[in-house]
């Protein structure tokens, strides 16, 4: 019933129940997505330099930085694919 209500597998519910029994509510806290690419310190320094050049240097029509544009620069320059939300630091 729980699995159906949450639209997840019975196996997931069993895994969550076991984690709760072994570690309490804290064991159920999210650790983030399983595959969450990140930007290293060295890559971040490159990104800062690239963003300092301004949007027009990267082919954008105006001088507004948006999260989507930052994501595009990250993907093009660093070859790292992040979600727009992740680019905003969330």
PyMOL Python script that loads the backbone (N, CA, C, O; Angstrom):
from pymol import cmd

cmd.read_pdbstr("""\
ATOM      1  N   UNK A   1       0.822  -1.187   0.000  1.00  0.00           N
ATOM      2  CA  UNK A   1       0.000   0.000   0.000  1.00  0.00           C
ATOM      3  C   UNK A   1       0.870   1.256   0.000  1.00  0.00           C
ATOM      4  O   UNK A   1       0.593   2.188  -0.755  1.00  0.00           O
ATOM      5  N   UNK A   2       1.913   1.304   0.826  1.00  0.00           N
ATOM      6  CA  UNK A   2       2.792   2.465   0.878  1.00  0.00           C
ATOM      7  C   UNK A   2       3.474   2.660  -0.470  1.00  0.00           C
ATOM      8  O   UNK A   2       3.526   3.774  -0.992  1.00  0.00           O
ATOM      9  N   UNK A   3       3.996   1.574  -1.029  1.00  0.00           N
ATOM     10  CA  UNK A   3       4.678   1.659  -2.320  1.00  0.00           C
ATOM     11  C   UNK A   3       3.735   2.188  -3.385  1.00  0.00           C
ATOM     12  O   UNK A   3       4.119   3.036  -4.190  1.00  0.00           O
ATOM     13  N   UNK A   4       2.521   1.703  -3.398  1.00  0.00           N
ATOM     14  CA  UNK A   4       1.538   2.146  -4.393  1.00  0.00           C
ATOM     15  C   UNK A   4       1.208   3.626  -4.201  1.00  0.00           C
ATOM     16  O   UNK A   4       1.144   4.380  -5.171  1.00  0.00           O
ATOM     17  N   UNK A   5       0.999   4.040  -2.946  1.00  0.00           N
ATOM     18  CA  UNK A   5       0.669   5.444  -2.662  1.00  0.00           C
ATOM     19  C   UNK A   5       1.800   6.384  -3.076  1.00  0.00           C
ATOM     20  O   UNK A   5       1.550   7.485  -3.567  1.00  0.00           O
ATOM     21  N   UNK A   6       3.045   5.946  -2.878  1.00  0.00           N
ATOM     22  CA  UNK A   6       4.193   6.775  -3.223  1.00  0.00           C
ATOM     23  C   UNK A   6       4.679   6.555  -4.659  1.00  0.00           C
ATOM     24  O   UNK A   6       5.573   7.250  -5.140  1.00  0.00           O
ATOM     25  N   UNK A   7       4.076   5.585  -5.324  1.00  0.00           N
ATOM     26  CA  UNK A   7       4.456   5.216  -6.693  1.00  0.00           C
ATOM     27  C   UNK A   7       5.926   4.845  -6.794  1.00  0.00           C
ATOM     28  O   UNK A   7       6.647   5.314  -7.674  1.00  0.00           O
ATOM     29  N   UNK A   8       6.349   3.999  -5.879  1.00  0.00           N
ATOM     30  CA  UNK A   8       7.709   3.472  -5.879  1.00  0.00           C
ATOM     31  C   UNK A   8       7.635   1.963  -5.759  1.00  0.00           C
ATOM     32  O   UNK A   8       6.556   1.410  -5.545  1.00  0.00           O
ATOM     33  N   UNK A   9       8.754   1.298  -5.892  1.00  0.00           N
ATOM     34  CA  UNK A   9       8.762  -0.157  -5.780  1.00  0.00           C
ATOM     35  C   UNK A   9       8.665  -0.590  -4.319  1.00  0.00           C
ATOM     36  O   UNK A   9       9.038   0.149  -3.407  1.00  0.00           O
ATOM     37  N   UNK A  10       8.163  -1.785  -4.125  1.00  0.00           N
ATOM     38  CA  UNK A  10       8.091  -2.384  -2.784  1.00  0.00           C
ATOM     39  C   UNK A  10       9.510  -2.515  -2.238  1.00  0.00           C
ATOM     40  O   UNK A  10       9.744  -2.336  -1.043  1.00  0.00           O
ATOM     41  N   UNK A  11      10.437  -2.824  -3.110  1.00  0.00           N
ATOM     42  CA  UNK A  11      11.837  -2.966  -2.698  1.00  0.00           C
ATOM     43  C   UNK A  11      12.371  -1.657  -2.108  1.00  0.00           C
ATOM     44  O   UNK A  11      13.108  -1.686  -1.122  1.00  0.00           O
ATOM     45  N   UNK A  12      12.010  -0.506  -2.698  1.00  0.00           N
ATOM     46  CA  UNK A  12      12.443   0.782  -2.155  1.00  0.00           C
ATOM     47  C   UNK A  12      11.893   0.992  -0.759  1.00  0.00           C
ATOM     48  O   UNK A  12      12.612   1.433   0.138  1.00  0.00           O
ATOM     49  N   UNK A  13      10.619   0.677  -0.571  1.00  0.00           N
ATOM     50  CA  UNK A  13      10.001   0.833   0.749  1.00  0.00           C
ATOM     51  C   UNK A  13      10.698  -0.068   1.766  1.00  0.00           C
ATOM     52  O   UNK A  13      10.948   0.349   2.896  1.00  0.00           O
ATOM     53  N   UNK A  14      11.008  -1.286   1.374  1.00  0.00           N
ATOM     54  CA  UNK A  14      11.711  -2.205   2.273  1.00  0.00           C
ATOM     55  C   UNK A  14      13.096  -1.667   2.634  1.00  0.00           C
ATOM     56  O   UNK A  14      13.525  -1.763   3.784  1.00  0.00           O
ATOM     57  N   UNK A  15      13.789  -1.100   1.646  1.00  0.00           N
ATOM     58  CA  UNK A  15      15.118  -0.530   1.891  1.00  0.00           C
ATOM     59  C   UNK A  15      15.026   0.655   2.853  1.00  0.00           C
ATOM     60  O   UNK A  15      15.851   0.785   3.756  1.00  0.00           O
ATOM     61  N   UNK A  16      14.022   1.522   2.661  1.00  0.00           N
ATOM     62  CA  UNK A  16      13.824   2.671   3.548  1.00  0.00           C
ATOM     63  C   UNK A  16      13.486   2.214   4.965  1.00  0.00           C
ATOM     64  O   UNK A  16      13.984   2.780   5.938  1.00  0.00           O
ATOM     65  N   UNK A  17      12.642   1.191   5.080  1.00  0.00           N
ATOM     66  CA  UNK A  17      12.256   0.679   6.399  1.00  0.00           C
ATOM     67  C   UNK A  17      13.463   0.108   7.128  1.00  0.00           C
ATOM     68  O   UNK A  17      13.639   0.331   8.326  1.00  0.00           O
ATOM     69  N   UNK A  18      14.291  -0.627   6.400  1.00  0.00           N
ATOM     70  CA  UNK A  18      15.502  -1.206   7.009  1.00  0.00           C
ATOM     71  C   UNK A  18      16.452  -0.084   7.453  1.00  0.00           C
ATOM     72  O   UNK A  18      17.013  -0.143   8.547  1.00  0.00           O
ATOM     73  N   UNK A  19      16.631   0.929   6.610  1.00  0.00           N
ATOM     74  CA  UNK A  19      17.504   2.060   6.972  1.00  0.00           C
ATOM     75  C   UNK A  19      16.979   2.758   8.220  1.00  0.00           C
ATOM     76  O   UNK A  19      17.758   3.120   9.102  1.00  0.00           O
ATOM     77  N   UNK A  20      15.675   2.948   8.300  1.00  0.00           N
ATOM     78  CA  UNK A  20      15.061   3.606   9.459  1.00  0.00           C
ATOM     79  C   UNK A  20      15.282   2.791  10.729  1.00  0.00           C
ATOM     80  O   UNK A  20      15.619   3.343  11.777  1.00  0.00           O
ATOM     81  N   UNK A  21      15.087   1.462  10.630  1.00  0.00           N
ATOM     82  CA  UNK A  21      15.294   0.603  11.797  1.00  0.00           C
ATOM     83  C   UNK A  21      16.739   0.643  12.276  1.00  0.00           C
ATOM     84  O   UNK A  21      17.003   0.634  13.478  1.00  0.00           O
ATOM     85  N   UNK A  22      17.671   0.687  11.329  1.00  0.00           N
ATOM     86  CA  UNK A  22      19.088   0.634  11.687  1.00  0.00           C
ATOM     87  C   UNK A  22      19.668   1.988  12.077  1.00  0.00           C
ATOM     88  O   UNK A  22      20.598   2.048  12.881  1.00  0.00           O
ATOM     89  N   UNK A  23      19.131   3.087  11.515  1.00  0.00           N
ATOM     90  CA  UNK A  23      19.743   4.379  11.770  1.00  0.00           C
ATOM     91  C   UNK A  23      18.796   5.494  12.144  1.00  0.00           C
ATOM     92  O   UNK A  23      19.216   6.643  12.285  1.00  0.00           O
ATOM     93  N   UNK A  24      17.518   5.174  12.308  1.00  0.00           N
ATOM     94  CA  UNK A  24      16.541   6.191  12.669  1.00  0.00           C
ATOM     95  C   UNK A  24      16.241   7.145  11.517  1.00  0.00           C
ATOM     96  O   UNK A  24      16.627   6.906  10.373  1.00  0.00           O
ATOM     97  N   UNK A  25      15.554   8.217  11.843  1.00  0.00           N
ATOM     98  CA  UNK A  25      15.123   9.177  10.824  1.00  0.00           C
ATOM     99  C   UNK A  25      16.303   9.782  10.064  1.00  0.00           C
ATOM    100  O   UNK A  25      16.185  10.091   8.878  1.00  0.00           O
ATOM    101  N   UNK A  26      17.438   9.951  10.745  1.00  0.00           N
ATOM    102  CA  UNK A  26      18.618  10.526  10.096  1.00  0.00           C
ATOM    103  C   UNK A  26      19.098   9.665   8.926  1.00  0.00           C
ATOM    104  O   UNK A  26      19.629  10.186   7.946  1.00  0.00           O
ATOM    105  N   UNK A  27      18.911   8.363   9.029  1.00  0.00           N
ATOM    106  CA  UNK A  27      19.337   7.449   7.968  1.00  0.00           C
ATOM    107  C   UNK A  27      18.504   7.614   6.706  1.00  0.00           C
ATOM    108  O   UNK A  27      18.894   7.137   5.640  1.00  0.00           O
ATOM    109  N   UNK A  28      17.368   8.279   6.814  1.00  0.00           N
ATOM    110  CA  UNK A  28      16.503   8.485   5.659  1.00  0.00           C
ATOM    111  C   UNK A  28      16.785   9.795   4.937  1.00  0.00           C
ATOM    112  O   UNK A  28      16.204  10.056   3.884  1.00  0.00           O
ATOM    113  N   UNK A  29      17.663  10.619   5.484  1.00  0.00           N
ATOM    114  CA  UNK A  29      17.982  11.899   4.845  1.00  0.00           C
ATOM    115  C   UNK A  29      18.647  11.661   3.498  1.00  0.00           C
ATOM    116  O   UNK A  29      19.454  10.745   3.341  1.00  0.00           O
ATOM    117  N   UNK A  30      18.304  12.485   2.548  1.00  0.00           N
ATOM    118  CA  UNK A  30      18.866  12.375   1.210  1.00  0.00           C
ATOM    119  C   UNK A  30      20.342  12.729   1.225  1.00  0.00           C
ATOM    120  O   UNK A  30      20.765  13.642   1.934  1.00  0.00           O
ATOM    121  N   UNK A  31      21.108  12.013   0.451  1.00  0.00           N
ATOM    122  CA  UNK A  31      22.515  12.334   0.250  1.00  0.00           C
ATOM    123  C   UNK A  31      22.716  12.933  -1.133  1.00  0.00           C
ATOM    124  O   UNK A  31      23.846  13.061  -1.603  1.00  0.00           O
ATOM    125  N   UNK A  32      21.615  13.300  -1.784  1.00  0.00           N
ATOM    126  CA  UNK A  32      21.680  13.885  -3.120  1.00  0.00           C
ATOM    127  C   UNK A  32      21.534  12.831  -4.186  1.00  0.00           C
ATOM    128  O   UNK A  32      21.471  11.640  -3.880  1.00  0.00           O
ATOM    129  N   UNK A  33      21.481  13.246  -5.415  1.00  0.00           N
ATOM    130  CA  UNK A  33      21.355  12.298  -6.517  1.00  0.00           C
ATOM    131  C   UNK A  33      22.552  11.355  -6.563  1.00  0.00           C
ATOM    132  O   UNK A  33      23.663  11.717  -6.174  1.00  0.00           O
ATOM    133  N   UNK A  34      22.308  10.156  -7.039  1.00  0.00           N
ATOM    134  CA  UNK A  34      23.364   9.151  -7.111  1.00  0.00           C
ATOM    135  C   UNK A  34      24.488   9.591  -8.034  1.00  0.00           C
ATOM    136  O   UNK A  34      25.658   9.330  -7.754  1.00  0.00           O
ATOM    137  N   UNK A  35      24.149  10.250  -9.123  1.00  0.00           N
ATOM    138  CA  UNK A  35      25.160  10.702 -10.071  1.00  0.00           C
ATOM    139  C   UNK A  35      25.039  12.205 -10.201  1.00  0.00           C
ATOM    140  O   UNK A  35      24.272  12.704 -11.024  1.00  0.00           O
ATOM    141  N   UNK A  36      25.783  12.916  -9.404  1.00  0.00           N
ATOM    142  CA  UNK A  36      25.683  14.373  -9.369  1.00  0.00           C
ATOM    143  C   UNK A  36      27.025  14.983  -9.737  1.00  0.00           C
ATOM    144  O   UNK A  36      27.898  15.132  -8.883  1.00  0.00           O
ATOM    145  N   UNK A  37      27.193  15.341 -11.021  1.00  0.00           N
ATOM    146  CA  UNK A  37      28.476  15.915 -11.402  1.00  0.00           C
ATOM    147  C   UNK A  37      28.745  17.220 -10.664  1.00  0.00           C
ATOM    148  O   UNK A  37      27.821  17.977 -10.366  1.00  0.00           O
ATOM    149  N   UNK A  38      29.991  17.470 -10.378  1.00  0.00           N
ATOM    150  CA  UNK A  38      30.369  18.696  -9.690  1.00  0.00           C
ATOM    151  C   UNK A  38      31.495  19.381 -10.446  1.00  0.00           C
ATOM    152  O   UNK A  38      32.123  18.791 -11.325  1.00  0.00           O
ATOM    153  N   UNK A  39      31.736  20.614 -10.095  1.00  0.00           N
ATOM    154  CA  UNK A  39      32.818  21.393 -10.683  1.00  0.00           C
ATOM    155  C   UNK A  39      33.948  21.449  -9.659  1.00  0.00           C
ATOM    156  O   UNK A  39      33.730  21.832  -8.509  1.00  0.00           O
ATOM    157  N   UNK A  40      35.143  21.073 -10.071  1.00  0.00           N
ATOM    158  CA  UNK A  40      36.293  21.088  -9.162  1.00  0.00           C
ATOM    159  C   UNK A  40      36.760  22.529  -8.944  1.00  0.00           C
ATOM    160  O   UNK A  40      36.322  23.445  -9.640  1.00  0.00           O
ATOM    161  N   UNK A  41      37.638  22.712  -7.985  1.00  0.00           N
ATOM    162  CA  UNK A  41      38.186  24.039  -7.725  1.00  0.00           C
ATOM    163  C   UNK A  41      38.903  24.618  -8.936  1.00  0.00           C
ATOM    164  O   UNK A  41      38.751  25.799  -9.247  1.00  0.00           O
ATOM    165  N   UNK A  42      39.683  23.789  -9.617  1.00  0.00           N
ATOM    166  CA  UNK A  42      40.407  24.245 -10.812  1.00  0.00           C
ATOM    167  C   UNK A  42      39.427  24.624 -11.918  1.00  0.00           C
ATOM    168  O   UNK A  42      39.612  25.634 -12.597  1.00  0.00           O
ATOM    169  N   UNK A  43      38.383  23.810 -12.098  1.00  0.00           N
ATOM    170  CA  UNK A  43      37.370  24.112 -13.110  1.00  0.00           C
ATOM    171  C   UNK A  43      36.621  25.388 -12.757  1.00  0.00           C
ATOM    172  O   UNK A  43      36.275  26.178 -13.635  1.00  0.00           O
ATOM    173  N   UNK A  44      36.374  25.585 -11.464  1.00  0.00           N
ATOM    174  CA  UNK A  44      35.663  26.790 -11.037  1.00  0.00           C
ATOM    175  C   UNK A  44      36.481  28.036 -11.360  1.00  0.00           C
ATOM    176  O   UNK A  44      35.921  29.061 -11.751  1.00  0.00           O
ATOM    177  N   UNK A  45      37.795  27.958 -11.202  1.00  0.00           N
ATOM    178  CA  UNK A  45      38.660  29.093 -11.541  1.00  0.00           C
ATOM    179  C   UNK A  45      38.561  29.400 -13.031  1.00  0.00           C
ATOM    180  O   UNK A  45      38.505  30.566 -13.421  1.00  0.00           O
ATOM    181  N   UNK A  46      38.537  28.370 -13.859  1.00  0.00           N
ATOM    182  CA  UNK A  46      38.367  28.563 -15.306  1.00  0.00           C
ATOM    183  C   UNK A  46      37.008  29.182 -15.587  1.00  0.00           C
ATOM    184  O   UNK A  46      36.892  30.091 -16.410  1.00  0.00           O
ATOM    185  N   UNK A  47      35.987  28.696 -14.910  1.00  0.00           N
ATOM    186  CA  UNK A  47      34.636  29.219 -15.100  1.00  0.00           C
ATOM    187  C   UNK A  47      34.562  30.698 -14.729  1.00  0.00           C
ATOM    188  O   UNK A  47      33.947  31.487 -15.446  1.00  0.00           O
ATOM    189  N   UNK A  48      35.184  31.077 -13.614  1.00  0.00           N
ATOM    190  CA  UNK A  48      35.194  32.487 -13.211  1.00  0.00           C
ATOM    191  C   UNK A  48      35.820  33.358 -14.299  1.00  0.00           C
ATOM    192  O   UNK A  48      35.322  34.438 -14.620  1.00  0.00           O
ATOM    193  N   UNK A  49      36.910  32.866 -14.850  1.00  0.00           N
ATOM    194  CA  UNK A  49      37.580  33.613 -15.918  1.00  0.00           C
ATOM    195  C   UNK A  49      36.678  33.744 -17.146  1.00  0.00           C
ATOM    196  O   UNK A  49      36.580  34.814 -17.746  1.00  0.00           O
ATOM    197  N   UNK A  50      36.028  32.650 -17.507  1.00  0.00           N
ATOM    198  CA  UNK A  50      35.134  32.662 -18.670  1.00  0.00           C
ATOM    199  C   UNK A  50      33.943  33.599 -18.450  1.00  0.00           C
ATOM    200  O   UNK A  50      33.572  34.358 -19.345  1.00  0.00           O
ATOM    201  N   UNK A  51      33.352  33.542 -17.263  1.00  0.00           N
ATOM    202  CA  UNK A  51      32.210  34.406 -16.977  1.00  0.00           C
ATOM    203  C   UNK A  51      32.629  35.874 -16.945  1.00  0.00           C
ATOM    204  O   UNK A  51      31.841  36.756 -17.283  1.00  0.00           O
ATOM    205  N   UNK A  52      33.864  36.129 -16.539  1.00  0.00           N
ATOM    206  CA  UNK A  52      34.375  37.485 -16.516  1.00  0.00           C
ATOM    207  C   UNK A  52      34.477  38.113 -17.893  1.00  0.00           C
ATOM    208  O   UNK A  52      34.495  39.338 -18.020  1.00  0.00           O
ATOM    209  N   UNK A  53      34.544  37.292 -18.915  1.00  0.00           N
ATOM    210  CA  UNK A  53      34.614  37.785 -20.291  1.00  0.00           C
ATOM    211  C   UNK A  53      33.270  38.357 -20.755  1.00  0.00           C
ATOM    212  O   UNK A  53      33.206  39.118 -21.720  1.00  0.00           O
ATOM    213  N   UNK A  54      32.208  37.978 -20.055  1.00  0.00           N
ATOM    214  CA  UNK A  54      30.877  38.460 -20.404  1.00  0.00           C
ATOM    215  C   UNK A  54      30.144  37.530 -21.355  1.00  0.00           C
ATOM    216  O   UNK A  54      30.765  36.737 -22.062  1.00  0.00           O
ATOM    217  N   UNK A  55      28.820  37.631 -21.368  1.00  0.00           N
ATOM    218  CA  UNK A  55      27.997  36.759 -22.209  1.00  0.00           C
ATOM    219  C   UNK A  55      28.278  36.891 -23.706  1.00  0.00           C
ATOM    220  O   UNK A  55      28.253  35.892 -24.425  1.00  0.00           O
ATOM    221  N   UNK A  56      28.546  38.109 -24.187  1.00  0.00           N
ATOM    222  CA  UNK A  56      28.745  38.284 -25.632  1.00  0.00           C
ATOM    223  C   UNK A  56      29.982  37.531 -26.121  1.00  0.00           C
ATOM    224  O   UNK A  56      30.027  37.106 -27.275  1.00  0.00           O
ATOM    225  N   UNK A  57      30.982  37.363 -25.260  1.00  0.00           N
ATOM    226  CA  UNK A  57      32.180  36.601 -25.634  1.00  0.00           C
ATOM    227  C   UNK A  57      31.856  35.132 -25.877  1.00  0.00           C
ATOM    228  O   UNK A  57      32.633  34.412 -26.504  1.00  0.00           O
ATOM    229  N   UNK A  58      30.714  34.697 -25.382  1.00  0.00           N
ATOM    230  CA  UNK A  58      30.292  33.307 -25.547  1.00  0.00           C
ATOM    231  C   UNK A  58      29.148  33.174 -26.546  1.00  0.00           C
ATOM    232  O   UNK A  58      28.500  32.131 -26.631  1.00  0.00           O
ATOM    233  N   UNK A  59      28.908  34.254 -27.307  1.00  0.00           N
ATOM    234  CA  UNK A  59      27.931  34.188 -28.388  1.00  0.00           C
ATOM    235  C   UNK A  59      26.514  34.581 -28.031  1.00  0.00           C
ATOM    236  O   UNK A  59      25.604  34.404 -28.841  1.00  0.00           O
ATOM    237  N   UNK A  60      26.304  35.113 -26.834  1.00  0.00           N
ATOM    238  CA  UNK A  60      24.954  35.521 -26.445  1.00  0.00           C
ATOM    239  C   UNK A  60      24.688  36.950 -26.931  1.00  0.00           C
ATOM    240  O   UNK A  60      25.613  37.748 -27.081  1.00  0.00           O
ATOM    241  N   UNK A  61      23.406  37.259 -27.174  1.00  0.00           N
ATOM    242  CA  UNK A  61      23.012  38.526 -27.788  1.00  0.00           C
ATOM    243  C   UNK A  61      23.119  39.747 -26.881  1.00  0.00           C
ATOM    244  O   UNK A  61      23.228  40.871 -27.373  1.00  0.00           O
ATOM    245  N   UNK A  62      23.090  39.545 -25.576  1.00  0.00           N
ATOM    246  CA  UNK A  62      23.152  40.688 -24.664  1.00  0.00           C
ATOM    247  C   UNK A  62      24.068  40.349 -23.492  1.00  0.00           C
ATOM    248  O   UNK A  62      24.651  39.266 -23.445  1.00  0.00           O
ATOM    249  N   UNK A  63      24.190  41.264 -22.562  1.00  0.00           N
ATOM    250  CA  UNK A  63      25.130  41.107 -21.447  1.00  0.00           C
ATOM    251  C   UNK A  63      24.469  40.617 -20.157  1.00  0.00           C
ATOM    252  O   UNK A  63      24.927  40.941 -19.061  1.00  0.00           O
ATOM    253  N   UNK A  64      23.407  39.846 -20.287  1.00  0.00           N
ATOM    254  CA  UNK A  64      22.737  39.281 -19.105  1.00  0.00           C
ATOM    255  C   UNK A  64      23.207  37.850 -18.892  1.00  0.00           C
ATOM    256  O   UNK A  64      23.164  37.026 -19.806  1.00  0.00           O
ATOM    257  N   UNK A  65      23.658  37.564 -17.672  1.00  0.00           N
ATOM    258  CA  UNK A  65      23.942  36.183 -17.319  1.00  0.00           C
ATOM    259  C   UNK A  65      22.667  35.565 -16.749  1.00  0.00           C
ATOM    260  O   UNK A  65      22.045  36.142 -15.857  1.00  0.00           O
ATOM    261  N   UNK A  66      22.285  34.421 -17.246  1.00  0.00           N
ATOM    262  CA  UNK A  66      21.182  33.644 -16.682  1.00  0.00           C
ATOM    263  C   UNK A  66      21.751  32.283 -16.295  1.00  0.00           C
ATOM    264  O   UNK A  66      22.834  31.908 -16.743  1.00  0.00           O
ATOM    265  N   UNK A  67      21.024  31.552 -15.469  1.00  0.00           N
ATOM    266  CA  UNK A  67      21.493  30.224 -15.090  1.00  0.00           C
ATOM    267  C   UNK A  67      21.627  29.318 -16.313  1.00  0.00           C
ATOM    268  O   UNK A  67      22.550  28.507 -16.392  1.00  0.00           O
ATOM    269  N   UNK A  68      20.708  29.457 -17.261  1.00  0.00           N
ATOM    270  CA  UNK A  68      20.777  28.640 -18.481  1.00  0.00           C
ATOM    271  C   UNK A  68      22.047  28.963 -19.269  1.00  0.00           C
ATOM    272  O   UNK A  68      22.676  28.064 -19.826  1.00  0.00           O
ATOM    273  N   UNK A  69      22.419  30.220 -19.317  1.00  0.00           N
ATOM    274  CA  UNK A  69      23.632  30.616 -20.036  1.00  0.00           C
ATOM    275  C   UNK A  69      24.884  30.120 -19.312  1.00  0.00           C
ATOM    276  O   UNK A  69      25.824  29.641 -19.947  1.00  0.00           O
ATOM    277  N   UNK A  70      24.895  30.235 -18.004  1.00  0.00           N
ATOM    278  CA  UNK A  70      26.029  29.729 -17.228  1.00  0.00           C
ATOM    279  C   UNK A  70      26.159  28.229 -17.456  1.00  0.00           C
ATOM    280  O   UNK A  70      27.266  27.715 -17.618  1.00  0.00           O
ATOM    281  N   UNK A  71      25.046  27.540 -17.470  1.00  0.00           N
ATOM    282  CA  UNK A  71      25.044  26.091 -17.714  1.00  0.00           C
ATOM    283  C   UNK A  71      25.653  25.793 -19.075  1.00  0.00           C
ATOM    284  O   UNK A  71      26.440  24.856 -19.214  1.00  0.00           O
ATOM    285  N   UNK A  72      25.294  26.582 -20.077  1.00  0.00           N
ATOM    286  CA  UNK A  72      25.829  26.391 -21.419  1.00  0.00           C
ATOM    287  C   UNK A  72      27.341  26.576 -21.435  1.00  0.00           C
ATOM    288  O   UNK A  72      28.055  25.787 -22.053  1.00  0.00           O
ATOM    289  N   UNK A  73      27.832  27.609 -20.763  1.00  0.00           N
ATOM    290  CA  UNK A  73      29.278  27.849 -20.698  1.00  0.00           C
ATOM    291  C   UNK A  73      29.971  26.698 -19.982  1.00  0.00           C
ATOM    292  O   UNK A  73      31.030  26.247 -20.419  1.00  0.00           O
ATOM    293  N   UNK A  74      29.392  26.221 -18.898  1.00  0.00           N
ATOM    294  CA  UNK A  74      29.969  25.085 -18.167  1.00  0.00           C
ATOM    295  C   UNK A  74      30.053  23.868 -19.084  1.00  0.00           C
ATOM    296  O   UNK A  74      31.078  23.188 -19.137  1.00  0.00           O
ATOM    297  N   UNK A  75      28.978  23.606 -19.795  1.00  0.00           N
ATOM    298  CA  UNK A  75      28.949  22.440 -20.681  1.00  0.00           C
ATOM    299  C   UNK A  75      29.974  22.584 -21.817  1.00  0.00           C
ATOM    300  O   UNK A  75      30.706  21.643 -22.122  1.00  0.00           O
ATOM    301  N   UNK A  76      30.018  23.764 -22.434  1.00  0.00           N
ATOM    302  CA  UNK A  76      30.940  23.978 -23.556  1.00  0.00           C
ATOM    303  C   UNK A  76      32.398  24.006 -23.115  1.00  0.00           C
ATOM    304  O   UNK A  76      33.249  23.366 -23.733  1.00  0.00           O
ATOM    305  N   UNK A  77      32.682  24.736 -22.063  1.00  0.00           N
ATOM    306  CA  UNK A  77      34.070  24.999 -21.663  1.00  0.00           C
ATOM    307  C   UNK A  77      34.650  23.909 -20.764  1.00  0.00           C
ATOM    308  O   UNK A  77      35.827  23.566 -20.875  1.00  0.00           O
ATOM    309  N   UNK A  78      33.813  23.364 -19.868  1.00  0.00           N
ATOM    310  CA  UNK A  78      34.315  22.379 -18.901  1.00  0.00           C
ATOM    311  C   UNK A  78      33.905  20.950 -19.223  1.00  0.00           C
ATOM    312  O   UNK A  78      34.366  20.008 -18.578  1.00  0.00           O
ATOM    313  N   UNK A  79      33.040  20.786 -20.221  1.00  0.00           N
ATOM    314  CA  UNK A  79      32.506  19.465 -20.583  1.00  0.00           C
ATOM    315  C   UNK A  79      31.857  18.760 -19.398  1.00  0.00           C
ATOM    316  O   UNK A  79      31.997  17.549 -19.224  1.00  0.00           O
ATOM    317  N   UNK A  80      31.138  19.547 -18.578  1.00  0.00           N
ATOM    318  CA  UNK A  80      30.390  19.017 -17.443  1.00  0.00           C
ATOM    319  C   UNK A  80      28.935  19.380 -17.654  1.00  0.00           C
ATOM    320  O   UNK A  80      28.613  20.537 -17.923  1.00  0.00           O
ATOM    321  N   UNK A  81      28.057  18.404 -17.534  1.00  0.00           N
ATOM    322  CA  UNK A  81      26.637  18.648 -17.741  1.00  0.00           C
ATOM    323  C   UNK A  81      25.928  18.763 -16.391  1.00  0.00           C
ATOM    324  O   UNK A  81      25.799  17.783 -15.657  1.00  0.00           O
ATOM    325  N   UNK A  82      25.471  19.975 -16.079  1.00  0.00           N
ATOM    326  CA  UNK A  82      24.754  20.232 -14.838  1.00  0.00           C
ATOM    327  C   UNK A  82      23.338  20.690 -15.163  1.00  0.00           C
ATOM    328  O   UNK A  82      23.089  21.236 -16.238  1.00  0.00           O
ATOM    329  N   UNK A  83      22.423  20.471 -14.247  1.00  0.00           N
ATOM    330  CA  UNK A  83      21.072  21.017 -14.410  1.00  0.00           C
ATOM    331  C   UNK A  83      21.116  22.514 -14.123  1.00  0.00           C
ATOM    332  O   UNK A  83      22.040  22.999 -13.470  1.00  0.00           O
ATOM    333  N   UNK A  84      20.125  23.235 -14.608  1.00  0.00           N
ATOM    334  CA  UNK A  84      20.044  24.672 -14.328  1.00  0.00           C
ATOM    335  C   UNK A  84      19.975  24.889 -12.830  1.00  0.00           C
ATOM    336  O   UNK A  84      20.610  25.805 -12.307  1.00  0.00           O
ATOM    337  N   UNK A  85      19.211  24.061 -12.131  1.00  0.00           N
ATOM    338  CA  UNK A  85      19.089  24.188 -10.677  1.00  0.00           C
ATOM    339  C   UNK A  85      20.435  24.009  -9.982  1.00  0.00           C
ATOM    340  O   UNK A  85      20.762  24.746  -9.052  1.00  0.00           O
ATOM    341  N   UNK A  86      21.206  23.037 -10.434  1.00  0.00           N
ATOM    342  CA  UNK A  86      22.518  22.768  -9.846  1.00  0.00           C
ATOM    343  C   UNK A  86      23.476  23.943 -10.089  1.00  0.00           C
ATOM    344  O   UNK A  86      24.330  24.238  -9.253  1.00  0.00           O
ATOM    345  N   UNK A  87      23.325  24.608 -11.243  1.00  0.00           N
ATOM    346  CA  UNK A  87      24.170  25.767 -11.555  1.00  0.00           C
ATOM    347  C   UNK A  87      23.892  26.913 -10.590  1.00  0.00           C
ATOM    348  O   UNK A  87      24.762  27.745 -10.328  1.00  0.00           O
ATOM    349  N   UNK A  88      22.680  26.947 -10.068  1.00  0.00           N
ATOM    350  CA  UNK A  88      22.303  28.002  -9.121  1.00  0.00           C
ATOM    351  C   UNK A  88      22.728  27.703  -7.702  1.00  0.00           C
ATOM    352  O   UNK A  88      22.488  28.505  -6.799  1.00  0.00           O
ATOM    353  N   UNK A  89      23.362  26.549  -7.491  1.00  0.00           N
ATOM    354  CA  UNK A  89      23.848  26.212  -6.154  1.00  0.00           C
ATOM    355  C   UNK A  89      22.828  25.559  -5.257  1.00  0.00           C
ATOM    356  O   UNK A  89      23.066  25.432  -4.056  1.00  0.00           O
ATOM    357  N   UNK A  90      21.706  25.141  -5.792  1.00  0.00           N
ATOM    358  CA  UNK A  90      20.652  24.515  -4.970  1.00  0.00           C
ATOM    359  C   UNK A  90      20.977  23.061  -4.716  1.00  0.00           C
ATOM    360  O   UNK A  90      20.214  22.365  -4.047  1.00  0.00           O
TER     361      UNK A  90
END
""", "prot")
cmd.dss("prot")
cmd.show_as("cartoon", "prot")
cmd.util.cbc("prot")
cmd.orient("prot")
